[in-house]
Amino acid sequence: MMSDGKSHSLRFARRYILRHARRAAAKSALALLLAALLMGAVGQFAMMKQSYADLCENTVIKANFVGGVQLAAMLSPVVNGYAVNPYYEIERMLGINFSAKSIVITNDIARYTGEKPEIEYADGYDASCMGKLGTVFVVGKELLAQYGLALGDTVEAYLPVEYLNAIRDYIEGIRTSHPEYTYSDGEMLKIFSDGVLKTTGVRTVTFTVAGAVSTPSGRYDTAVFAPGTNDISGILNSSTTTVAVAELTLADYRLADELRDFGENMARWSVLNEVDFIMDTSKLESPIKTLELLTALYPIAAAAALLIGGFLCALVIFQSSKDAAIMRVQGTTKRKTRAILAIEQIFLGVAGLALGACALLAYNGSGLTAIAGDLTLFVGLYFAVVAIAATFSSAAATHKNVLELLQTKE
């Protein structure tokens, strides 16, 4: 339990601080308002810096490979973290169910069609299956019915040219072995269809029907979409398949130079086509320069605010030397007098910081979240600077004897 002596001292300190704050209202108001203004100025500076950082982050920069880049190479910047949201498209003829079919290799069906597709996925599959390389098909609902396929079924796909050459040899072999057969080529193909792909040695890749798609216009209800595959021996080999449209989005504005160097090197070493890498970052140049300037100036502005706050605290305490003498005459010890002078300035500083924070909250409350770390650091440093300045200046202000203090001019 607190002793009566300590309780009396605390009550006296509180009464004096309030009485002195009222008597020196101008000085107290100056200390309070200056802390609030410094808090507001540093907060505004931090908000401006953050707004330019957000502008840089939200500026979308597109990059394109022009000239027919390989699918695997086009996706390399994404794998290495320089780019995000790739988009590619190309059409390629494949054999499916013994008929040639144009396959659309893309990772965004909605963008390719320009419509809002309705896609029903097989069990275990969802929209993400088109966002990564894999042996899956999303087939138009009308084509599914024509082929007699259902969601989750597998189909063999192959290069039509290889298949036609092999099937020609296959049919001729059957006719040689069985001259009695009078079937047409089409009839023979149907009769012996189960063994054609296995016995001809045609390279095939097994695809799973992962989804059924339809569009409002119905134009793509007989289409087949695939994201492509990394299977080196596959017919949709991403190392040799070149895409007609190859678009990337810069992952981070700070990686612009890295993406440019990476893309240009890939284009330079392309062996299939003469490829160009195009990326326009002109709309980033001005925001980045401004952000770099603000980032460099912010620590200077914050340091200046801290110095001003500490200097004013010391100045006010030195100008209160006569009040310190009066307290000494009234019997207050030197230690208590120093504590009272210091606590008063620390309290005014904290109150001023709170006032400045409230003003910032009223001005732009939503922006405070992003700069909370900067402001928390500034508040902590400001409190430390004021506490140190108040401690040393109060000790210096009360170092003289009472008569010298009474003769001090404020």
C-alpha positions as CSV (number, residue, x, y, z in Angstrom):
1,M,0.0,0.0,0.0
2,M,1.3,3.5,-0.9
3,S,2.6,5.5,2.1
4,D,1.0,8.9,3.0
5,G,4.2,10.7,2.1
6,K,4.4,9.3,-1.4
7,S,0.7,9.9,-1.9
8,H,1.1,13.5,-0.8
9,S,4.0,14.0,-3.2
10,L,2.1,12.6,-6.2
11,R,-0.9,14.8,-5.4
12,F,1.4,17.9,-5.1
13,A,3.1,17.0,-8.4
14,R,-0.2,16.7,-10.2
15,R,-1.5,19.9,-8.8
16,Y,1.7,21.8,-9.7
17,I,1.8,20.5,-13.3
18,L,-1.8,21.5,-13.9
19,R,-1.3,24.9,-12.2
20,H,1.9,25.5,-14.1
21,A,0.3,24.5,-17.4
22,R,-2.5,27.0,-16.8
23,R,-0.1,29.8,-15.7
24,A,2.2,29.1,-18.7
25,A,-0.6,28.5,-21.1
26,A,1.2,29.9,-24.1
27,K,4.2,27.7,-23.6
28,S,2.1,24.6,-22.9
29,A,0.0,25.3,-26.0
30,L,3.1,25.8,-28.1
31,A,4.6,22.5,-26.9
32,L,1.3,20.7,-27.5
33,L,0.6,22.1,-30.9
34,L,4.1,21.7,-32.1
35,A,4.1,18.0,-31.2
36,A,0.7,17.7,-33.0
37,L,2.0,19.6,-36.1
38,L,5.2,17.5,-36.2
39,M,3.1,14.3,-36.0
40,G,0.8,15.5,-38.7
41,A,3.7,16.6,-41.0
42,V,5.6,13.3,-40.7
43,G,2.3,11.4,-41.1
44,Q,1.5,13.3,-44.3
45,F,4.9,12.7,-45.6
46,A,4.6,9.0,-44.9
47,M,1.2,8.9,-46.6
48,M,2.6,10.7,-49.7
49,K,5.4,8.2,-49.8
50,Q,3.0,5.3,-49.4
51,S,0.6,6.7,-52.1
52,Y,3.5,6.6,-54.6
53,A,4.5,3.1,-53.5
54,D,0.8,2.0,-54.1
55,L,0.8,3.7,-57.5
56,C,3.9,1.8,-58.5
57,E,2.5,-1.4,-57.2
58,N,-0.8,-1.0,-58.9
59,T,0.6,0.1,-62.3
60,V,0.1,-2.9,-64.6
61,I,3.0,-3.5,-67.0
62,K,2.4,-6.0,-69.8
63,A,5.2,-7.8,-71.7
64,N,4.9,-9.7,-74.9
65,F,7.0,-12.2,-76.9
66,V,6.5,-11.5,-80.6
67,G,7.5,-13.9,-83.3
68,G,6.5,-17.4,-82.1
69,V,8.2,-18.2,-78.8
70,Q,8.1,-21.7,-77.4
71,L,5.5,-22.3,-74.7
72,A,8.0,-23.6,-72.2
73,A,10.3,-20.5,-72.7
74,M,7.3,-18.1,-72.5
75,L,6.4,-19.5,-69.1
76,S,10.0,-19.3,-67.8
77,P,9.7,-15.7,-66.4
78,V,6.7,-16.9,-64.4
79,V,8.5,-19.9,-63.0
80,N,11.4,-17.6,-62.0
81,G,9.1,-15.1,-60.3
82,Y,9.6,-12.1,-62.6
83,A,6.1,-12.2,-64.1
84,V,2.6,-13.3,-63.3
85,N,-0.8,-13.9,-65.0
86,P,0.6,-15.3,-68.3
87,Y,-1.7,-15.6,-71.2
88,Y,-1.0,-17.6,-74.4
89,E,-3.0,-19.0,-77.3
90,I,-2.4,-21.1,-80.4
91,E,-4.4,-23.5,-82.5
92,R,-3.0,-26.9,-83.5
93,M,-4.4,-29.8,-85.4
94,L,-4.6,-33.1,-83.4
95,G,-6.2,-36.4,-84.0
96,I,-8.9,-37.4,-81.6
97,N,-11.1,-40.5,-82.0
98,F,-9.7,-41.1,-85.5
99,S,-10.6,-37.6,-86.8
100,A,-8.5,-34.4,-87.1
101,K,-9.6,-31.7,-84.8
102,S,-8.3,-28.1,-84.2
103,I,-7.3,-27.8,-80.6
104,V,-7.0,-24.4,-78.9
105,I,-4.0,-24.3,-76.5
106,T,-4.7,-21.5,-74.0
107,N,-4.9,-20.9,-70.3
108,D,-7.9,-18.5,-70.4
109,I,-10.9,-19.7,-72.2
110,A,-13.0,-16.6,-71.4
111,R,-10.4,-14.3,-72.9
112,Y,-9.9,-16.4,-76.0
113,T,-13.7,-16.6,-76.7
114,G,-14.5,-13.1,-75.6
115,E,-17.5,-14.5,-73.9
116,K,-18.5,-15.8,-70.5
117,P,-18.3,-19.5,-70.8
118,E,-20.2,-22.0,-68.6
119,I,-17.9,-24.9,-67.7
120,E,-18.9,-28.0,-65.9
121,Y,-15.9,-29.8,-64.4
122,A,-15.4,-33.5,-63.7
123,D,-14.9,-34.8,-60.2
124,G,-11.5,-33.7,-58.9
125,Y,-11.1,-30.9,-61.4
126,D,-11.8,-27.2,-61.2
127,A,-10.9,-24.0,-63.1
128,S,-7.3,-24.2,-61.9
129,C,-6.7,-27.1,-64.3
130,M,-6.6,-24.6,-67.2
131,G,-4.1,-22.4,-65.4
132,K,-1.3,-24.9,-65.4
133,L,0.3,-27.2,-67.9
134,G,-1.3,-30.7,-68.0
135,T,-2.9,-33.4,-70.1
136,V,-6.5,-32.2,-69.8
137,F,-9.1,-31.2,-72.3
138,V,-12.1,-28.9,-71.8
139,V,-14.5,-30.0,-74.6
140,G,-17.5,-28.3,-76.0
141,K,-20.7,-29.9,-74.8
142,E,-22.0,-30.6,-78.4
143,L,-18.7,-32.2,-79.3
144,L,-18.9,-34.4,-76.2
145,A,-22.2,-35.8,-77.4
146,Q,-20.9,-36.3,-81.0
147,Y,-17.9,-38.3,-79.7
148,G,-19.9,-40.2,-77.1
149,L,-17.7,-38.9,-74.3
150,A,-18.5,-38.1,-70.6
151,L,-16.7,-36.0,-68.0
152,G,-13.7,-37.9,-66.6
153,D,-13.2,-40.0,-69.8
154,T,-9.8,-40.3,-71.4
155,V,-9.0,-39.9,-75.0
156,E,-5.8,-40.5,-77.1
157,A,-4.6,-37.6,-79.0
158,Y,-1.9,-37.7,-81.8
159,L,-0.5,-35.8,-84.7
160,P,-2.8,-36.4,-87.7
161,V,0.1,-36.5,-90.2
162,E,1.9,-39.2,-88.3
163,Y,-1.4,-41.1,-87.9
164,L,-2.4,-40.9,-91.6
165,N,1.0,-42.2,-92.8
166,A,0.9,-45.0,-90.2
167,I,-2.7,-45.9,-91.0
168,R,-2.0,-46.1,-94.7
169,D,0.8,-48.6,-94.0
170,Y,-1.4,-50.4,-91.6
171,I,-4.3,-50.9,-94.1
172,E,-1.9,-51.9,-96.8
173,G,-0.4,-54.5,-94.4
174,I,-3.9,-55.9,-93.7
175,R,-4.8,-56.1,-97.4
176,T,-1.5,-57.9,-98.1
177,S,-2.1,-60.4,-95.3
178,H,-5.9,-60.8,-96.1
179,P,-6.4,-60.4,-99.8
180,E,-9.9,-61.8,-99.3
181,Y,-11.0,-58.6,-97.5
182,T,-13.1,-56.4,-99.8
183,Y,-13.7,-53.7,-97.2
184,S,-13.2,-50.0,-98.0
185,D,-10.5,-48.1,-96.1
186,G,-13.1,-46.5,-93.9
187,E,-14.7,-49.8,-93.0
188,M,-11.4,-51.4,-92.3
189,L,-10.5,-48.5,-90.0
190,K,-13.7,-49.0,-88.0
191,I,-13.3,-52.8,-87.8
192,F,-9.6,-52.7,-86.7
193,S,-9.8,-49.3,-84.8
194,D,-8.9,-50.8,-81.4
195,G,-5.5,-51.9,-82.6
196,V,-4.6,-49.1,-84.9
197,L,-2.8,-46.8,-82.5
198,K,-1.1,-49.6,-80.7
199,T,0.2,-51.5,-83.7
200,T,1.2,-48.5,-85.8
201,G,3.5,-47.0,-83.2
202,V,2.0,-43.5,-83.5
203,R,3.0,-41.3,-80.6
204,T,0.0,-40.5,-78.5
205,V,-0.8,-38.7,-75.3
206,T,-3.7,-39.6,-73.0
207,F,-5.9,-36.6,-72.1
208,T,-8.6,-36.5,-69.5
209,V,-11.8,-34.7,-70.3
210,A,-11.8,-32.4,-67.3
211,G,-14.6,-30.1,-68.3
212,A,-17.5,-29.5,-70.7
213,V,-17.9,-25.9,-72.0
214,S,-20.6,-23.9,-73.6
215,T,-20.8,-20.2,-74.5
216,P,-23.8,-17.9,-75.0
217,S,-23.2,-17.7,-78.7
218,G,-22.8,-21.4,-79.1
219,R,-19.7,-20.8,-81.4
220,Y,-17.4,-22.9,-79.2
221,D,-19.7,-25.8,-78.3
222,T,-17.7,-28.0,-80.6
223,A,-14.3,-26.7,-79.6
224,V,-11.5,-28.4,-77.6
225,F,-9.4,-26.4,-75.2
226,A,-6.1,-27.6,-73.6
227,P,-3.6,-25.7,-71.4
228,G,-0.6,-27.5,-73.0
229,T,1.7,-30.1,-71.5
230,N,5.3,-30.3,-70.3
231,D,5.5,-34.0,-71.5
232,I,8.8,-33.9,-73.5
233,S,7.8,-36.9,-75.6
234,G,4.2,-35.6,-76.0
235,I,2.6,-34.3,-79.1
236,L,1.9,-31.0,-77.4
237,N,5.5,-30.6,-76.4
238,S,5.9,-27.2,-74.8
239,S,9.6,-27.1,-75.8
240,T,8.7,-27.0,-79.5
241,T,5.2,-25.6,-79.5
242,T,5.3,-21.9,-80.4
243,V,2.4,-19.7,-79.3
244,A,0.8,-17.0,-81.4
245,V,0.0,-14.8,-78.4
246,A,2.4,-14.7,-75.5
247,E,1.6,-12.1,-72.8
248,L,3.0,-11.6,-69.3
249,T,2.4,-9.2,-66.5
250,L,5.3,-7.8,-64.5
251,A,5.2,-9.3,-61.0
252,D,6.7,-6.4,-59.2
253,Y,7.8,-2.9,-60.4
254,R,11.1,-3.5,-58.7
255,L,11.8,-6.4,-61.0
256,A,11.3,-4.6,-64.3
257,D,15.0,-4.6,-65.2
258,E,15.3,-8.3,-64.3
259,L,12.3,-9.3,-66.4
260,R,13.5,-7.2,-69.4
261,D,17.0,-8.8,-69.2
262,F,15.5,-12.3,-68.8
263,G,13.0,-11.9,-71.7
264,E,15.6,-10.3,-74.1
265,N,18.0,-13.1,-73.4
266,M,15.4,-15.7,-74.1
267,A,14.4,-14.0,-77.3
268,R,18.1,-13.7,-78.3
269,W,18.7,-17.4,-77.8
270,S,15.5,-18.6,-79.5
271,V,16.4,-21.3,-82.1
272,L,13.0,-21.7,-83.8
273,N,12.1,-18.2,-84.7
274,E,13.3,-14.6,-84.7
275,V,11.6,-13.5,-81.5
276,D,11.3,-10.0,-80.0
277,F,10.6,-9.2,-76.3
278,I,8.5,-6.0,-75.9
279,M,7.8,-4.3,-72.6
280,D,7.0,-0.6,-72.1
281,T,7.7,0.7,-68.6
282,S,7.5,4.4,-69.5
283,K,4.5,5.0,-67.2
284,L,6.5,3.7,-64.2
285,E,9.5,6.0,-64.6
286,S,8.0,9.2,-63.1
287,P,6.3,7.4,-60.1
288,I,9.5,5.4,-59.3
289,K,11.7,8.5,-59.4
290,T,9.3,10.4,-57.1
291,L,9.1,7.4,-54.7
292,E,12.9,7.1,-54.6
293,L,13.1,10.8,-53.7
294,L,10.5,10.6,-51.0
295,T,12.0,7.5,-49.6
296,A,15.4,9.3,-49.4
297,L,13.9,12.4,-47.8
298,Y,11.6,10.8,-45.3
299,P,14.3,9.8,-42.7
300,I,15.6,13.4,-43.0
301,A,12.2,14.9,-42.4
302,A,11.6,12.5,-39.5
303,A,15.0,13.3,-37.9
304,A,14.3,17.1,-38.3
305,A,11.0,16.7,-36.5
306,L,12.6,14.8,-33.7
307,L,15.3,17.5,-33.3
308,I,12.7,20.3,-33.3
309,G,10.6,18.5,-30.7
310,G,13.6,17.9,-28.4
311,F,14.9,21.4,-28.8
312,L,11.5,23.0,-28.0
313,C,11.2,20.7,-24.9
314,A,14.6,21.9,-23.6
315,L,13.8,25.5,-24.4
316,V,10.5,25.5,-22.5
317,I,12.1,23.9,-19.5
318,F,15.0,26.4,-19.4
319,Q,12.4,29.2,-19.6
320,S,10.7,27.7,-16.5
321,S,13.8,28.2,-14.3
322,K,12.0,30.8,-12.1
323,D,9.1,28.4,-11.5
324,A,11.6,25.8,-10.4
325,A,13.1,28.2,-7.9
326,I,9.6,28.9,-6.5
327,M,9.1,25.2,-6.0
328,R,12.5,24.9,-4.3
329,V,11.6,27.8,-1.9
330,Q,8.3,26.1,-1.1
331,G,10.3,23.1,0.0
332,T,10.3,20.8,-3.0
333,T,13.4,18.8,-3.3
334,K,15.7,19.3,-6.3
335,R,14.9,15.7,-7.5
336,K,11.1,16.3,-7.4
337,T,11.4,19.6,-9.1
338,R,13.4,18.1,-12.0
339,A,10.8,15.3,-12.2
340,I,7.9,17.7,-12.3
341,L,9.5,19.8,-15.1
342,A,10.3,16.7,-17.1
343,I,7.0,15.0,-16.7
344,E,5.1,18.1,-17.7
345,Q,6.9,18.3,-21.1
346,I,6.7,14.5,-21.7
347,F,2.9,14.7,-21.0
348,L,2.5,17.6,-23.4
349,G,4.5,15.8,-26.0
350,V,2.4,12.6,-25.8
351,A,-0.8,14.6,-25.8
352,G,0.4,16.5,-28.9
353,L,1.2,13.3,-30.6
354,A,-2.2,11.9,-29.8
355,L,-3.8,15.1,-31.1
356,G,-1.8,14.9,-34.3
357,A,-2.8,11.2,-34.7
358,C,-6.5,12.1,-34.3
359,A,-6.1,14.8,-37.0
360,L,-4.5,12.3,-39.4
361,L,-7.3,9.8,-38.6
362,A,-10.0,12.4,-39.4
363,Y,-8.2,13.5,-42.6
364,N,-7.4,10.1,-44.0
365,G,-8.2,7.2,-41.7
366,S,-8.0,4.5,-44.3
367,G,-4.4,5.6,-45.2
368,L,-3.2,5.2,-41.6
369,T,-3.1,1.4,-41.8
370,A,-0.4,1.3,-44.5
371,I,1.9,3.7,-42.6
372,A,1.2,2.4,-39.1
373,G,4.7,1.0,-38.9
374,D,6.4,4.3,-39.8
375,L,4.2,6.3,-37.4
376,T,4.7,3.8,-34.6
377,L,8.5,4.1,-35.0
378,F,8.3,7.9,-35.1
379,V,6.1,8.1,-32.0
380,G,8.5,5.8,-30.1
381,L,11.5,7.9,-31.2
382,Y,9.7,11.2,-30.4
383,F,8.8,10.0,-26.9
384,A,12.4,8.9,-26.3
385,V,13.9,12.2,-27.6
386,V,11.5,14.3,-25.5
387,A,12.1,12.2,-22.5
388,I,15.9,12.5,-22.9
389,A,15.7,16.2,-23.6
390,A,13.4,16.8,-20.7
391,T,15.6,14.8,-18.3
392,F,18.8,16.6,-19.1
393,S,17.4,20.1,-19.5
394,S,15.5,19.8,-16.2
395,A,18.7,18.8,-14.5
396,A,20.6,21.6,-16.1
397,A,17.8,24.2,-15.3
398,T,17.8,23.3,-11.6
399,H,21.5,22.9,-11.2
400,K,21.9,26.5,-9.9
401,N,21.1,27.6,-6.4
402,V,17.7,29.1,-5.6
403,L,18.8,32.8,-5.7
404,E,20.4,32.4,-9.1
405,L,17.2,30.7,-10.4
406,L,15.0,33.5,-9.1
407,Q,17.2,36.0,-10.9
408,T,16.8,34.1,-14.2
409,K,14.9,36.1,-16.9
410,E,12.3,34.2,-18.9
